[in-house]
Amino acid sequence: MPSTLMLLSNPYRPDPRVLLEARALRSEGYAVTLLAWDREGKWPEEADLREASVLRCGPRCPPRSPSAILARLPRFWWRALRKSRRVDFDFVHAHDFDTLPLGLLISRLNRKPLLYDAHELYAKMVQDDVGPFSDAIWIFERWMARRADEVITVSEALAAELSRGRTKRAAVVTTSQNPDVIEGLQRQAVREGYGLKGFVLSYLGSLEPGRFVEETVGAFVPEDKVTVLIGGSGSLQPMVAEASKNNPAVRYVGVVDTDEALRLTWASDLVVAMMDPKNPNNVVGTPGKVINAMAVGRPMVTTKGLEIAKKIEARDCGIVIPYSKPRFVEAVMAAAADPGRLDEMGRRGRACFDEEYSWEHAREGLLKAYRALPGPP
């Protein structure tokens, strides 16, 4: 049985992309071991899950603290390197740049091929936190990516960036779920289970600045007959939880797993996928919530200036507006008044998913990258 060692810089709660890829590999007979950084210091050191065997190690590290992360990341690398010696594997799979140096080291020490999986442009993601140092990170990321045996990422724009200097182009593997998880369910039953009434506007994802979370939470009151459904975790979680206590229009459901997030997306009327276009990482990425919305035939509202917004406009499967709270409120209220148009956009989104972003496409792209790695079949 071929085996892979995945490296991840979060505790694996789980991480949606990692979960989907581990599922796909296990279904093809791969043994998957995941080495994860437990920054919170509260997760089991070992766990045997359906999709992967998980090994976690510290040190603890506060979220969104660049200085602490830079100081403690090498300690995670050292501890993960020691733990990797307990694992038999044929391939190394590094998720994002903060595990790439570790992945390259493990790959070279064990003479195993390396696959680099870039979820985003890491240097651009941390640009606001680290300032000019992000340029050095970007140079280093490209230098190391050229030394990986295979590179996969989430969008064509990211693939073009990461292919510079490589003899082989980076491949696109979207973070696509299998929509079979909604089969046999009644949409109204899902809504009733969560107490969702009226026009349901949903945001399910990372609760961090730059994702229009604060604007979405503060946009509506009960008189608007809009229920704002929020799920996820992050630095804005306390603000969201407090808003749900004070405003009946806001419904915070905490952290939900990948499959449940897809069911809640399906139960929504409109999906919020607003990203600040001032961040270059947002511009070139493909948010998982956009693909989830397409997968279950729901329209989304997103930001003009993003690469994915061009696709949404071309396929007429969502609403594209400036990154503005007044324009957002205006667009949502207009959408609530025209359910027929929303249904049409949802159908076009599902057609786009089937043609370009389906689970089958994503799964085959991942397996193709693994088959190209030297080593066991």
Buried (B, 14 or more C-beta within 10 A) or exposed (E): EBBBBBBBBBBBEBBBBBBBBBBBBBEEEBBBBBBBBBBBEEBEEEBEBEBBBBBBBBBEBEEEEEEBBBEBBEBBBEBBBEBBEEBEBBBBBBBBBBBBBBBBBBBEEBEBBBBBBBBBBBBBBBBBBBEEBBEEBBEBBBEBBBEBBBBBBBBBBBBBBBBEEBEEEBBBBBBBBBBEBBEEEEEEEBBEEBEBBBBBBBBBBBBBBBBBBBBBBBBBEEEBEBBBBBBBBBEBBEBBBEBBEEBEBBBBBEBBEBBBBBBBBBBBBBBBBBBBBEBBBBBBBBBBBBBBBBBBBBBBBBBBBBBBBEBBBEBBBBBBBBBBBEBBBEBBBEBBEEEEBBBBBBEBBBBBBBEBBBBEBBBEBBBEBBEEBEEEE
